Amino acid sequence: SSPPFIRRSELIMSDTEPSRKKVRTEESEDQDVSMASSSSSSSSTSVLSSSGHGGKENCCVPTMPFHISPDLQEEVFHSQPVELVQSLLKSAGLFKLLPQVAAFKFEGAETIFKAKNVLLVNEGNQVLSPGWVATRSGNIVAVGDESAILPWQGTHTKFFDLGDATLIPGLIESHMHILGFGVFLRMVDCGREYCSNVKEVYERLAEAASKTDRDWVLGWNFDKALLETPEDFDCDEMNKYVSDKRVALMHASMHIAFVNRCYLDFLKIKEGVEPPEHGEFGYDEKGKLTGELREVPCVGMIMHTLPPLTHEAIMRAGMRAAAYLHRRGVTTATDAGTGMLALENDFHCYQDLAASNSIPLRVICMPLQSAFPKPMFHTGFGTKWCYVGAMKFILDGSMQGFTAHVTEPYYTQPNNYGIPGMSANDFRDRALYAHTHGFQLAVHCNGDAALDVALNTIEWLLEVHPREDHRHRIEHCQTPRPDQLERIKKLNVVANFFVAHTHFYGDWHLEKTLGPERAPRISPLRSAQKLGIPFTIHSDAPVTRPGPLQHMQYAMCRTTLSGQVLGPDERVDVQTALRAVTIDAAYASHCEANLGSIEVGKLADMAILAENPYEVAPDKVGSIKVLGTISGGVHFPVTDDE
């Protein structure tokens, strides 16, 4: 069961399930975010379920109250079969209300969905072939075969025959940067899809500079590790292409940035200038600045010199990201570092997006601890469309950028152990406040040295301030040693693996960062599974593109860009991979009572697939077409023009 503060927070959950409206941004470039709803949803939430829910608490489907107010009676009786209501009233001793039941006409479910296959992803991993799901007031009220669903057919029930499609729980993106991803989709993409060498990067940025009146240009998605010809960015070479405007280029990891000499001069960074604490400036072998700014304090120097985004611009970014996620079957996404883009305005935008009913997406906000050291809310606060998750801490950098904090030096850099995000004592003090004020912790740890700091602190916290079912999380968890996996299990910590690294950076880790001994052990999903460690997987977008089906494929195949299988013993089966992006992802955020499986009483969030993942080859799962999503019982098809 959830900890007490989670249960208290459920009291403020919204008791309405607003219909999700068509998404349309103001700009013509954003026309691909249209999501036409094909049904509407009731404005009130049923207070009864047609069956129990395994003893789990559910804030959105409370049990029968002992005193039903007159204004609730009609909704109670309209939304349930007469026999069920009578049985519940009798069990509650409310015999006086029995005559009133017959006076109301049962209206049934609002929507019923039929599919060739329904993957419940429940405790028994049941599959219905074919299967039916009935929803009302945003919740699932019945699941089963035709005989189980027919009693829910009402006068106004909308029926959706999904043909040969497969229905699965709505997919959960458990760690990304939603608004940041939406913003960068409009910036200059210098990734491997557009550039094969660094010269093409310079040319692409120069072309963008020639087309804008602004005195700055921002690119993203650059990583020399992914270029056909790995070459370093150089500020003076970039200056040969653009010298009259500031040029900044974000590394794909978002932990490093590159700037031209013009930008260095603007920032007053010269050879010999000390970088901010926990940051570094890059130098070549001759002692010349390269324009590389390593880690969050240095990257922040750039962000602080750019014009602030307006509320409207951030809202449009949120819509762009939501549209992208919808096309990939995502119905819930975690913003891992809310406040990173625009401080409290991040929260304002998520609240406004939820209130506008404009996106079929639930958002879990992880407040960034450095932005909100002592917030007035804690994990669980919010509505069922937008609520507060774990407190986010950053203990190190990126593995591919050689800044993750490791106990053994990097394979090709024997004097480099990475960059700690903060000291162990500093983290202990900050984590103590969060732990004792109702927060789940989400701790960014790519390297094993950072993970040591995190686990030592969590162990200490649980000794001095014990908390049941805390579910503190390790984000990315790329290089845990076997002894650390044992500690993770012992401390009841949740692992959130960045398994996409096996595909995009597997070759790089083998040859450059970790070497042949350590690289095959990154993201050890199978080892975690054997130990009984609860885990989920994520994209960390914009670091890699979001799409849980594709990331399931990475977890099952672990195939590098060159075709090698990196750590074959750490591959998992399709059932495990699907659970990692549904019910286990929900567990990681304390919301498995409401999300993650197709069960009576849960929120009616589902994804509609053209094929059954259980029947597709592992290396083809990422290519399964998403036909639409169901969010709060409302059908949102993916249209051809998206």
FENPE-V730385 format. One record per residue. N is the residue number from 0. PHI is phi in whole degrees, -180 to 180 (999 if undefined). PSI is psi in radians with two decimals (NA if undefined). Layout:
BEGIN
N_PHI_PSI / N_PHI_PSI
END
This chain:
BEGIN
0_999_2.81 / 1_-75_2.69 / 2_-66_2.80 / 3_-54_-0.69 / 4_-68_-0.48 / 5_-67_-0.73 / 6_-67_-0.69 / 7_-63_-0.69 / 8_-67_-0.43 / 9_-65_-0.34 / 10_-64_-0.44 / 11_-96_0.08 / 12_-60_2.48 / 13_-61_2.39 / 14_-100_0.36 / 15_-123_2.68 / 16_-123_1.44 / 17_-63_2.59 / 18_-71_2.56 / 19_-90_2.13 / 20_-92_3.00 / 21_-62_2.40 / 22_-92_2.27 / 23_-154_2.11 / 24_-88_3.00 / 25_-80_-0.41 / 26_-95_2.50 / 27_-62_-0.51 / 28_-67_-0.30 / 29_-100_0.29 / 30_-66_-0.27 / 31_-76_0.03 / 32_-96_0.18 / 33_-65_2.25 / 34_-133_1.53 / 35_-72_2.17 / 36_-79_2.41 / 37_-105_0.15 / 38_-160_2.94 / 39_-116_2.87 / 40_-123_2.62 / 41_-67_2.76 / 42_-92_0.05 / 43_-131_2.75 / 44_-104_2.30 / 45_-61_2.44 / 46_-99_0.15 / 47_-131_2.70 / 48_-122_2.70 / 49_-79_-0.14 / 50_-157_3.02 / 51_-73_3.13 / 52_-135_0.81 / 53_63_0.42 / 54_79_-0.02 / 55_-82_2.55 / 56_-75_2.59 / 57_-143_1.92 / 58_-67_-0.44 / 59_-92_-0.20 / 60_-132_1.30 / 61_-66_2.77 / 62_-75_2.95 / 63_-58_2.14 / 64_-73_2.67 / 65_-77_-0.35 / 66_-130_1.97 / 67_-99_2.09 / 68_-69_2.67 / 69_-56_-0.64 / 70_-72_-0.29 / 71_-94_-0.38 / 72_-59_-0.76 / 73_-63_-0.73 / 74_-65_-0.71 / 75_-59_-0.86 / 76_-75_-0.57 / 77_-71_-0.52 / 78_-95_0.01 / 79_-133_2.58 / 80_-57_2.50 / 81_-56_-0.76 / 82_-63_-0.65 / 83_-67_-0.77 / 84_-62_-0.78 / 85_-61_-0.73 / 86_-63_-0.75 / 87_-68_-0.69 / 88_-64_-0.71 / 89_-64_-0.76 / 90_-65_-0.47 / 91_-90_-0.03 / 92_77_0.34 / 93_-98_1.08 / 94_-67_-0.48 / 95_-66_-0.39 / 96_-87_-0.18 / 97_-58_-0.76 / 98_-62_-0.45 / 99_-73_-0.38 / 100_-63_-0.75 / 101_-67_-0.33 / 102_-80_-0.18 / 103_-111_2.55 / 104_-93_2.25 / 105_-69_2.17 / 106_-93_-0.30 / 107_78_-2.90 / 108_-74_2.69 / 109_-80_-0.70 / 110_-137_2.54 / 111_-129_2.28 / 112_-116_2.32 / 113_-118_2.36 / 114_-140_2.75 / 115_-61_-0.70 / 116_-134_2.40 / 117_-125_1.95 / 118_-91_1.87 / 119_-72_-0.56 / 120_53_0.72 / 121_-92_-2.89 / 122_-60_-0.63 / 123_-95_0.10 / 124_50_0.79 / 125_-70_2.62 / 126_-126_2.25 / 127_-103_2.23 / 128_-139_1.74 / 129_-78_3.07 / 130_-141_2.71 / 131_-126_2.52 / 132_-134_2.23 / 133_-110_2.45 / 134_-129_2.66 / 135_-154_2.39 / 136_53_0.62 / 137_85_-0.03 / 138_-119_2.76 / 139_-80_2.19 / 140_-110_-0.30 / 141_-159_2.50 / 142_-140_2.36 / 143_160_-2.70 / 144_-87_-3.06 / 145_-60_-0.66 / 146_-66_-0.53 / 147_-76_-0.43 / 148_-95_-0.52 / 149_-52_-0.71 / 150_-60_-0.30 / 151_-91_-0.02 / 152_-72_2.00 / 153_-112_-3.13 / 154_-61_-0.69 / 155_-110_0.25 / 156_-66_2.33 / 157_-97_2.28 / 158_-110_2.28 / 159_-120_1.93 / 160_-91_1.90 / 161_-87_0.15 / 162_62_-2.23 / 163_-86_0.15 / 164_-71_2.82 / 165_-112_2.29 / 166_-102_2.22 / 167_-129_2.88 / 168_-58_2.62 / 169_-54_2.34 / 170_-75_2.54 / 171_-117_2.12 / 172_-91_1.92 / 173_-91_-0.05 / 174_-166_1.89 / 175_-155_3.13 / 176_-121_1.59 / 177_-61_-0.96 / 178_-67_-0.72 / 179_-61_-0.70 / 180_-63_-0.76 / 181_-63_-0.65 / 182_-67_-0.84 / 183_-69_-0.37 / 184_-61_-0.35 / 185_-100_-0.03 / 186_-92_-3.11 / 187_-82_1.91 / 188_-80_2.05 / 189_-113_0.54 / 190_-78_-3.13 / 191_-66_-0.31 / 192_-71_-0.38 / 193_-116_-0.43 / 194_-133_2.31 / 195_-104_-0.23 / 196_-151_2.98 / 197_-70_-0.48 / 198_-62_-0.70 / 199_-68_-0.51 / 200_-65_-0.84 / 201_-58_-0.77 / 202_-66_-0.69 / 203_-66_-0.72 / 204_-68_-0.67 / 205_-65_-0.69 / 206_-62_-0.75 / 207_-64_-0.68 / 208_-64_-0.60 / 209_-72_-0.26 / 210_-105_0.12 / 211_-128_2.60 / 212_-88_-0.16 / 213_-68_2.77 / 214_-94_0.31 / 215_-148_2.72 / 216_-136_2.39 / 217_-123_2.12 / 218_-111_2.93 / 219_-152_2.98 / 220_75_0.33 / 221_-85_2.38 / 222_-158_2.00 / 223_-62_-0.43 / 224_-63_-0.40 / 225_-101_-0.02 / 226_-79_2.67 / 227_-62_-0.62 / 228_-120_1.69 / 229_-64_1.98 / 230_-135_2.62 / 231_-80_2.54 / 232_-75_2.47 / 233_-132_2.25 / 234_-63_-0.64 / 235_-75_-0.60 / 236_-65_-0.74 / 237_-62_-0.62 / 238_-66_-0.44 / 239_-68_-0.46 / 240_-91_-0.69 / 241_-140_1.94 / 242_-116_-0.25 / 243_-102_0.05 / 244_-136_2.62 / 245_-74_2.27 / 246_-121_2.19 / 247_-125_2.45 / 248_-132_2.07 / 249_-82_2.31 / 250_-65_2.66 / 251_-58_-0.52 / 252_-75_-0.28 / 253_69_0.09 / 254_-100_-0.05 / 255_-139_2.56 / 256_-134_2.76 / 257_-128_2.43 / 258_-134_2.75 / 259_-81_3.01 / 260_-61_-0.60 / 261_-57_-0.72 / 262_-72_-0.67 / 263_-59_-0.76 / 264_-63_-0.70 / 265_-62_-0.66 / 266_-84_-0.05 / 267_61_0.66 / 268_-100_2.04 / 269_-126_2.89 / 270_-54_2.27 / 271_96_-0.23 / 272_-71_2.36 / 273_-75_2.36 / 274_-78_2.91 / 275_-63_2.78 / 276_-59_2.44 / 277_65_0.44 / 278_-137_2.91 / 279_-144_2.61 / 280_-103_2.42 / 281_-82_2.42 / 282_-128_2.63 / 283_-89_-3.10 / 284_-67_-0.26 / 285_-96_0.06 / 286_84_0.31 / 287_-99_2.44 / 288_-61_2.41 / 289_-98_-0.25 / 290_94_0.07 / 291_-88_2.23 / 292_-117_2.01 / 293_-102_2.30 / 294_78_2.88 / 295_-53_-0.77 / 296_-61_-0.63 / 297_-78_-0.73 / 298_-60_-0.63 / 299_-62_-0.46 / 300_-61_-0.63 / 301_-72_-0.86 / 302_-60_-0.59 / 303_-73_-0.23 / 304_-101_-0.04 / 305_-92_2.63 / 306_-60_2.41 / 307_-65_2.50 / 308_-74_2.47 / 309_-76_2.82 / 310_-58_-0.74 / 311_-65_-0.69 / 312_-65_-0.70 / 313_-68_-0.65 / 314_-61_-0.77 / 315_-64_-0.65 / 316_-62_-0.72 / 317_-62_-0.69 / 318_-67_-0.70 / 319_-61_-0.81 / 320_-64_-0.73 / 321_-63_-0.68 / 322_-65_-0.73 / 323_-61_-0.77 / 324_-67_-0.68 / 325_-58_-0.75 / 326_-67_-0.18 / 327_-115_0.27 / 328_81_0.20 / 329_-86_2.24 / 330_-114_-0.24 / 331_-139_2.34 / 332_-135_2.49 / 333_-101_2.17 / 334_-89_1.80 / 335_-89_1.32 / 336_132_0.81 / 337_-62_2.28 / 338_108_-0.24 / 339_-67_-0.57 / 340_-88_-0.90 / 341_-145_0.65 / 342_50_-2.28 / 343_-65_-0.34 / 344_-66_-0.41 / 345_-59_-0.84 / 346_-63_-0.75 / 347_-58_-0.74 / 348_-66_-0.77 / 349_-63_-0.71 / 350_-63_-0.74 / 351_-69_-0.66 / 352_-64_-0.73 / 353_-65_-0.73 / 354_-69_-0.45 / 355_-78_-0.18 / 356_57_0.53 / 357_-99_-0.20 / 358_-133_2.39 / 359_-85_1.04 / 360_-144_2.28 / 361_-92_2.47 / 362_-122_2.23 / 363_-104_2.07 / 364_-96_2.12 / 365_-98_1.77 / 366_-64_2.34 / 367_-73_2.14 / 368_-61_-0.66 / 369_-68_-0.40 / 370_-88_-0.55 / 371_-133_1.32 / 372_-64_-0.57 / 373_-140_1.24 / 374_-70_2.83 / 375_-92_0.32 / 376_-141_3.02 / 377_-147_3.14 / 378_-53_2.22 / 379_106_-0.25 / 380_-73_2.37 / 381_137_-2.76 / 382_-113_3.10 / 383_-76_-0.09 / 384_-99_-0.44 / 385_-154_2.00 / 386_-148_2.93 / 387_-86_2.26 / 388_-101_-2.39 / 389_-77_2.81 / 390_-85_2.25 / 391_-94_2.25 / 392_-122_2.60 / 393_-121_1.97 / 394_-102_-0.18 / 395_-163_-2.90 / 396_-106_-2.40 / 397_-110_2.51 / 398_-69_-0.80 / 399_-68_-0.38 / 400_-95_0.15 / 401_64_0.44 / 402_-116_-0.08 / 403_-63_2.50 / 404_-86_1.98 / 405_-120_2.74 / 406_-85_-0.48 / 407_-110_2.49 / 408_-63_2.82 / 409_-63_2.59 / 410_-55_-0.74 / 411_-107_0.10 / 412_-134_1.42 / 413_-64_-0.24 / 414_-107_0.14 / 415_-109_2.10 / 416_-113_0.21 / 417_86_-2.98 / 418_-127_2.05 / 419_-66_2.48 / 420_-76_-0.46 / 421_-164_2.90 / 422_-74_2.79 / 423_-61_-0.70 / 424_-68_-0.68 / 425_-64_-0.77 / 426_-64_-0.69 / 427_-61_-0.76 / 428_-65_-0.76 / 429_-69_-0.73 / 430_-67_-0.58 / 431_-60_-0.77 / 432_-62_-0.82 / 433_-64_-0.78 / 434_-63_-0.69 / 435_-86_-0.03 / 436_-119_0.52 / 437_86_0.23 / 438_-98_2.44 / 439_-75_2.53 / 440_-100_2.41 / 441_-124_1.92 / 442_-113_2.01 / 443_-70_1.98 / 444_-139_1.90 / 445_-93_-0.71 / 446_-95_2.78 / 447_-73_-0.45 / 448_-68_-0.72 / 449_-63_-0.67 / 450_-66_-0.63 / 451_-58_-0.79 / 452_-61_-0.77 / 453_-64_-0.83 / 454_-69_-0.65 / 455_-60_-0.73 / 456_-69_-0.77 / 457_-63_-0.72 / 458_-60_-0.77 / 459_-64_-0.76 / 460_-59_-0.74 / 461_-74_-0.37 / 462_-76_-0.79 / 463_-87_-0.47 / 464_-139_1.36 / 465_-59_2.48 / 466_-145_2.15 / 467_-76_2.53 / 468_54_0.78 / 469_-71_-0.65 / 470_55_0.65 / 471_-57_2.52 / 472_-119_2.59 / 473_-108_2.04 / 474_-89_2.30 / 475_83_-0.96 / 476_44_0.96 / 477_-82_-0.63 / 478_-127_0.79 / 479_-67_2.33 / 480_-76_2.82 / 481_-55_-0.71 / 482_-67_-0.53 / 483_-73_-0.63 / 484_-61_-0.68 / 485_-62_-0.71 / 486_-68_-0.69 / 487_-58_-0.78 / 488_-64_-0.80 / 489_-62_-0.64 / 490_-89_0.03 / 491_58_0.75 / 492_-92_2.58 / 493_-97_2.38 / 494_-102_2.31 / 495_-117_1.68 / 496_-84_2.44 / 497_-97_1.22 / 498_-71_-0.30 / 499_-60_-0.36 / 500_-60_-0.53 / 501_-61_-0.57 / 502_-85_-1.00 / 503_-74_-0.60 / 504_-123_0.17 / 505_-57_-0.83 / 506_-64_-0.72 / 507_-63_-0.73 / 508_-67_-0.66 / 509_-63_-0.73 / 510_-95_-0.45 / 511_-123_-0.94 / 512_-88_-0.84 / 513_-114_-0.51 / 514_86_3.01 / 515_-68_-0.31 / 516_-84_-0.78 / 517_-89_-0.60 / 518_-57_-0.75 / 519_-64_-0.24 / 520_-93_0.00 / 521_-66_2.61 / 522_45_1.15 / 523_-81_1.29 / 524_-63_-0.80 / 525_-66_-0.67 / 526_-63_-0.72 / 527_-64_-0.71 / 528_-63_-0.75 / 529_-61_-0.58 / 530_-83_-0.16 / 531_80_0.44 / 532_-82_2.18 / 533_-69_2.35 / 534_-146_2.77 / 535_-134_3.05 / 536_-132_2.84 / 537_-155_2.99 / 538_-101_-0.46 / 539_57_0.51 / 540_-53_2.39 / 541_-89_0.20 / 542_-62_-0.87 / 543_-128_2.80 / 544_-72_2.42 / 545_-73_2.63 / 546_159_1.56 / 547_-57_-0.58 / 548_-63_-0.72 / 549_-65_-0.66 / 550_-75_-0.48 / 551_-59_-0.75 / 552_-62_-0.74 / 553_-59_-0.71 / 554_-68_-0.57 / 555_-84_-0.50 / 556_-108_-0.73 / 557_54_0.72 / 558_-93_2.25 / 559_-79_3.04 / 560_-62_-0.49 / 561_-87_-0.07 / 562_98_0.00 / 563_-75_2.65 / 564_-97_2.02 / 565_-94_1.89 / 566_69_1.12 / 567_-59_-0.51 / 568_-71_-0.18 / 569_-99_0.10 / 570_-72_2.64 / 571_-122_2.86 / 572_-83_3.01 / 573_-65_-0.62 / 574_-64_-0.76 / 575_-65_-0.74 / 576_-64_-0.71 / 577_-66_-0.71 / 578_-63_-0.57 / 579_-66_-0.38 / 580_-113_0.22 / 581_-133_-1.72 / 582_-66_-0.66 / 583_-74_-0.55 / 584_-67_-0.65 / 585_-65_-0.75 / 586_-58_-0.69 / 587_-62_-0.35 / 588_-116_0.38 / 589_61_0.48 / 590_-127_0.46 / 591_-70_-0.30 / 592_-71_-0.35 / 593_-117_-0.42 / 594_-133_2.94 / 595_98_-0.25 / 596_-150_2.84 / 597_-98_1.61 / 598_-141_2.64 / 599_-59_2.33 / 600_99_-0.32 / 601_-85_2.85 / 602_-62_2.45 / 603_-84_1.19 / 604_-111_2.12 / 605_-145_2.83 / 606_-120_2.49 / 607_-109_2.07 / 608_-113_2.61 / 609_-74_-0.40 / 610_-136_2.80 / 611_-87_2.05 / 612_-57_-0.51 / 613_-70_-0.29 / 614_-112_0.14 / 615_-110_2.51 / 616_-59_2.51 / 617_-52_-0.66 / 618_-82_0.12 / 619_-117_-0.09 / 620_-60_-0.69 / 621_-66_-0.28 / 622_-95_-0.01 / 623_-62_2.29 / 624_-78_2.32 / 625_-90_2.14 / 626_-90_-0.35 / 627_167_3.13 / 628_-130_2.84 / 629_-123_2.08 / 630_-123_2.01 / 631_60_0.56 / 632_85_-0.06 / 633_-100_2.33 / 634_-86_2.19 / 635_-123_1.63 / 636_-70_2.63 / 637_-83_2.10 / 638_-95_2.79 / 639_-64_-0.46 / 640_-88_0.08 / 641_-82_NA
END
